Amino acid sequence: MTENKEPPFIPLFIGGAFRPLTTDTTFDVRNPATGQVVEHAAAASAQDCQLAIEAAGNAFDSWKATTPGFKADIFRKVADLIITARFQEKIIQTATQETGVPPETGALTNITAIRDYILAAAEGPYEAKGEILPSDFGAKVFVEKRPLGVIFIISPWNSPLGLSLITTLPALAAGNTIVHKTSENSPGTQLIAAELLKEAGIPDGVFNVIHTAKEDAGSRVAEIIAHPLVRKIGFTGSDHIGRIIATEAAKYLKPVILELGGKAPAIVLNDAKIDVAARGIIAGALLHSGQLCLSTERVIVQREVAAKLIECLKAVASKLKAGDVNSTDARLGPLFNENAAKEVVSMIKEAVDGGAQLLLGDLKHDGAFVQPHIVLGTKPGTRLWDRESFGPVITIAIVDTVDEAIELANASSYSLTSSLWTSDMQKAFEIASRIYVDKVNVNGMTMSSEPRFHQEGKGGSSGYGKFCVDSFLHTQLISFQDPEKQMFPLVDF
């Protein structure tokens, strides 16, 4: 008989210690595939949040004074630790339990694709370079870049460890200290960031982690933003919550970095290699069941190759099934909860009811599971075209000209990424300059990226600002005057 084990407790990390709450309040974390409770997590009180901010504030002066080499060594140790068998096993197991993600996807989004970002962060402490300015007044003028202080960062569940590290390491590299709030869906995986940094030797108080129950999140976040020690806020998540965060920060005129949603277009031209494009589009659309801000959501194809592309897309997508990855041969996991699954199906049904054609899919959800869907003929003005679905669905539009394709690609309030499929590289350069997005991946997935290029929305539903070292520094001018040559207004003339 199998023994029922009590789910583990996920503590806070404050002042260098994994610690219990000041109260006994916890919340349950459930596996979205099974509905089973997999963890009990500490629900931070207002006092816990205050303690985390104070710990970060107390650690700031010493951390900003540490050498670039000291900081870089810590990040390199994290990069080494994350690929050890011990940490890999823990990361994959925890991410799979919390989010239902297939193990290979959990490894890709939280380890394999992240290690290069950690190594790039190790170069960050050397990026805070000043300059010497020429002076019209005969002074010696220097400009230095300095860290801001305590940074409050909120990262999401869909790449829990990966995004926790990508968003916090640049701020740490710049010499700031961190209060990091996890998602209520993935506190265990995100807390591993603290375990990695602690084992790598980060000083106490430099990096602090809190979890909040969903019902408390709004008030806790507002309290932290309002605290005078908090100098800047970074948020990764939905544009709906991003607007709330920005509004709250605006009350105190505090700067915010917002990395929000995506509705990435894939443009397929007549001269594209269609079989490769189809594989790249489906991979970009269905990885993590479409729950990534860089997921391919809109396909815009020229008419001459549309039928062939649709045939290939259906063939590739139909081989991928959603289900419990621990008990079936499914390659796609669940959406993060059943309500999300309902919302995705609702968007698809609305489009079909409005005249779009369902090419693949059953217009159903089974709990949090949604099978891959392909829809043809959705137009701007409908939710499936305009809003991020965050699910395993793509919508296809057929056009005649390149100009039409570009116009449709830009018919969105999102601006994170795109892909362009063509064999003409000269044409690719010309088209890329006309697509209003942060990244254009030619003959590659929409989620392709470079660790040393920091993603940035261009406003609207994709947000603004980027998680790079320079975003967490302020400039200060220091001017040295010659006291023997000084003439002061009012008193000397």
N, C-alpha and C positions, 0 to 999 in steps of 0.2 A: 504494500500500500504506500502511495506517495505521500510524503509528509508535507503539509501546508506550511510554508514559511511566511513569516511576517515580512511584508515589503520593507525594503531598506528606508532609512531616514536620510534625507538630504539636508545637511546643515547650511548655515550661512558661512561666509568667509570674511571675517572682519579683523583688521589689525594683525594679519598674519596667522590667524587661528581659525580652524573649523569649529564653530561654536553654536550652541543651541540658542534658542530665542530668549528674549527677555520675558516673553509670555509663553504659553504652551499651545499656541495656535498653529495648526498645520493644514495643509490641503492635499488632496489625493491627486496623483498623476496616473492617468489611465492610458493603456495601450489602445490606440484608435482602431486597431484591427480586431481586437477581442473584447474591448470594454473592461478588461480586468485592471484592477489597481496594481501598479508596478512599483510605486514609491509613495512615501509620505514626505512632503517637503515643508520646510520651515516657512511660515508666512510672516514676513518681517513686519514688525510694528513700527509706529512712528519713531519710537525710541531706538530700535535697531537701525533704522535709516540714519538717524542722527549720529549714532555711534560710528557708522560706516563713513559718513562725511567727515566727522572729526578725525577718524583714523587717517583718512586720505589727506586731510589738511595738515595734520601733524607730521606726516611723512614727506610733504612736498619739498621743504627747504633742503633736506638732505638728498632727496632723489634728484632734484634738478642740478645739484652740485656734483653728482657722480660723473665720472669720465665717460665719454662716448664708448670707449672700449669695454668698460664694466657693463654698460647696458647691452652692447652688442653681444658680449659673451653669454649673457642670460638668454637672449633670443636664440642664439645658436644652440645652446643646451636644450631649449624647448624643441627646436627642430630635430635634434638627435633623439630626444625622449619620445616624441610623438610617433616615431616609427619603430620603437621597441615593441616586442611581442606583448609585453605586459600592458602597455598603454593602448596598443591597437585593439587587443581583445576587449578591454574595458570600454573603449570608445564605441566600437561596433555593437557590442552587446547592449550598452545603455541607449544608444541612439535607436537601435532596432526596437527595444522595448517601449521607449517613450513615443516614437513617431511612427512605428510600423514600417519604416523604410527597409527595403531589401539590404542585406549585409554589404553587397558590392557597392550599392549607392551610398550607404553610410560611410564606407571606407573612402570612396571617391570624394565626397563633398566635405568630409571632416578630417581627412588625413592626406591622401595622395595629392589632391589639387590644392591643398592648403600649405604644405610644407614649403613650397617656393615663396609663398607670401611671408612666411615666418623668416626665411633667410633674407628676403628683401627688406624686412623690418630691421634686421641687424645692420643694414647700411644706413638706416634712418637717423641714428644719433649724429652722424657726420653731415647731415643735410642742413643743419641749423647754422648756415653761414651768413655772416654779416658783410658789410661793405664800407668803403671809405668814400665820402662824397666831397667833390670840390666845393669850396666856399667862396661866396662873393664878399665875405667880411674878413678874410684872412684867418679864419678859425680852422682848427683841425676837427673835422666832423666825421663821426663814426655812426653806423647804424648796426645795431645788434638785434638778433632774434632771440626771444626769451619764451619759456613755457608760460602757460596761462595760469595753472593752478589745478584745482579739482575739476575733473571732467566727468559728467554723468552720461553713461552710454547704455542704451537699451538695444538688445539684439534679439532676433526672432528664433523660432524653433525649427525652421525648414532646413537650415544647415547649422545646427546649434553650436557645435564647437568651432566650426570653420568661421562663421560670421562673428562669433565672440572674439576670436583672435584677430581677424582681419580689421575689425573696427576699433579694437582697443590697443593693439601693439603700436600703431603710428603715434597715438597720443602718449604712450609710455616712452617711446623712442625720443619724442620731443622734450621729455623731462616732466611731463604732467603725472598726476596721480589719478586713480580711477575709482569711481563707484559704478559697478556694472549690475544692471538689473536683467535677470533672465526672463524667459517666457515661462508662463505657468504650465506649458506643455512639455518643456524639456529642461528643467532645472538640473537634473543629474548630469546630463551630457555637458551642459554649459559650465557646471562647477569644475569639470575636468581642466578647464583653462587655469583655474586657481591652483589645482594640484600640479600641473605642469610648471607654472611659473614659480611656485613655492619650492619645488624640488630643484628647479634651475637656479635658485638662490636669490629671488627678488626680495628686497627688504620688506619687513613688516609694514603694513599700512599702505603700501604703494598701489596694491590691487585688491579691491574689496568686492564681494559678490553678495547680492541680496536677491531673495525670491519674494514674490507677493502673490497672495491669493487673487483670483480674478476680480472678486468683488471689492478688493481693497486697492487694486492697481491704480485707479484714477487718483485717489486721494494721496497715496504714497508718492506717486510720480510728481504731483503738484507740489507736495511738501519739499521734495528734493530740489526741484527746479527753483523754488523760492528761496532756498538757503543761500545766504550771502557768500559762502565759500565756493559754491558751484559757479564756475565761470563760463562753461559752454556745455551744450547738450548735443549728443549724437543719437539718432534714432534710425533703425532699419526696420521696415515693416510696411503695412498698408498705407495708402494715401489718406484713407479715412482717419486713422489714428495719427498719422503725420500732421494733419491739419490741426488736430487737438493739441499735439505737442507744441507746434509752432505758435498757436494762440496762447498757450500757457506761458511759454518763454517770452513772448512779446510783452506780457504784463510787466516784466522786469527788464526789458530790452536786452535780453541775453541772446547771443548768437546760437544758431542751430545748424547742424548738418542733418539733412534728411535724404536717406536713400530709400526710395519708396517702390512703387510697383512698376510693372512693365507690360507691354502689349506688343512684343517684338514682331516686326514684319520680316518675312522671308520673300525676297523678290527673285523669281525664276524667269530668266530670259530664254528666248528661243534657241540660243546657242549653248545652253547649259548641258552638262552631263546629267541627264535626268535621273538615272539610277542612283548616282552619288547624292544628288540633291535630295531625293526622296528619303534616303537613309539618314542624311544629316538633319533634315527637317523633323522626321519622326523622333530621332534621338533627342533633338533639342526641345521637342514638344512634350515628350512623355517621361523623360528622366525625372525621378521623384514625383511621378504622376502629374507633371506640369506645375508643381508647387515651388517654382523658382522664379525670381523676378526677371531672369534672363530667358525664360522659356519662350519658344516659338509659339505664337498664338494666331498670327495672321499670315496666310500664304497668298501672294499676289503673283500670278503666272500669266505669261503671254499666251494668246489663244492657240498658236501653232503647236505648242507642246502640252497644252492643258490636259487633254485626254490621257496622254501617256503618263504625265506626272500623277494625275489622280489615280490611275490604275496602280502605279508603283507605291504611292502613299498608302492606299488601301491594303495592298499586299504586305507591306512591312508592318503596318499598325495592327493588322488582324492577327499577327503572330504573338502579340503581346497582350497578356491577360492580367487583370487586377484580381488580387486575392490575398489571403493571409500567407505571407512569404515563408512563414515558419512551418506551415502544415500542408502547403500545396506547391505546385511547380510554377506559381505565378511569378511574373517578373516585375509587376507593378504593385505597390503597396496601397494603403488606404489614403484618403484625404484626411486632414487633421482632425475632423470630427464629422458626424452625420449631417449637421446643419450646413457645413461647407459643401458636402456632396449634394444635398437638396438644392442649394443655390446654383451649383454648376448645371445640374439637370434642368432647373427652371430657366436658366439663360438659354440653353439649347432649345428647349421646347418653345420658348417665346420666339426664337428666330425661325424655327420651322413653321410655327403657326403664322408667322408674318410672310411666309413665301419662300424661305430658304429650303434647300434640299438636303435631307439627311443621307449621307453616303455611307456612313459606318456608325454603328452604335445602336443601343437598344432604348435610349431615352429613360433609363432607370438607374436607380442606385440601390445597392444592397448594404444597408448600414452606411458605413463611410466609404464603401468601394464604388467607384465609377469606372466602367469599361471605356476604352478609347473611343472617341467620337470624331468624325470628320463631317463638316457641314459646308455646303456650297451655296454661294449667293447671298451671304450676309452682307449688309450694307452699313455704312456710317449712319449713326442715329439709333442703332439698335444696341442693346446691352452687350450682346456677344461680340460686336465689333468694337464698341467704345470702352468697355470696362474689362479690367484684368479678370480672367476667369479663375486662375489658380487651380486649374484642373486639367485632365487629360483630353483636351479638345483643341482642334484647329479649325479655322474657318477659311475658306478659299474664295478668292475673287479672281475672275478672268478679265484680262485687259488686252487691248490690241497694241498699244504703243508704250514705249519706255516712259514718256511723259505721264501717261495715265498711271503707270505703276508707281512712279515717284509721288504723284499727287495722293494716291491712296495710302502709300506708306506713311506719308506725313499727316494723314487725316486721323490724328490721334492726339490725346493730351499726354501720352507717355513718350519718353525719349531716351531710353536707356541703351538699347542695342538693336541690331538688325543683322540679317545675312543677305548676301547677293550672290546669285549663282549664274555664272557666265564664263565663257572661254575667252572672251575679249578683255584683256587686262587694261587696255587704254580706255575702253568704254567703262570698265569698272571704276577707274579713278574719276572719270567725269561724273558718273552717277553717284558715287559715294559722297562727293562734295555737296550734293543736292538733297541728301537724306538728313533730316533734322534729328539726329541721334548722337549719342556719345561714342558708339562703336559701330563700325561696318565690317563684318566678317565676310570676306570674299571667298566663296566656296568652302565655308566652314559653318559650324553651328552658331546660333545666335548667342549661346553662352560661352563661346570661346573668349578668353581674356588673357592679359599679360600681368604678372604680379607687380611689375613696376609702373603700370599704367593704372591710376586710381579712378575707378568708375565714378561718374558724376551725371546726375540728371540735369536736364536743361530747363528746369522749372516745371510747373504743372504737376501732373499726377506722379511723375517720377522723382520729384523733389529737387534739391539743390545742395551744392557743397560736396566735398569729397573727403574720405577718410585717409588723408595723407599727412605727413609730418608737418608740412607748412600750414595746414588748417588748424593746428594746435599750438601755433607760435604767434606771438605778437612782436611787432618791430618797435624798437626804441632808439631815438636819436640822442647821441651824446656829443655835445659841442664844447671844445676847449678853446677859450678865448685868451688872448695875450693881455694880462692885467695892465701892462705898461702902455698899451695902445687903446685902452677902453675909453670911450666917450659915451656918457649916458644922457638920454633925453631929459629935459626939464632941469636937471641939476648942473650939467656942464655946458649947455648952450640953450 
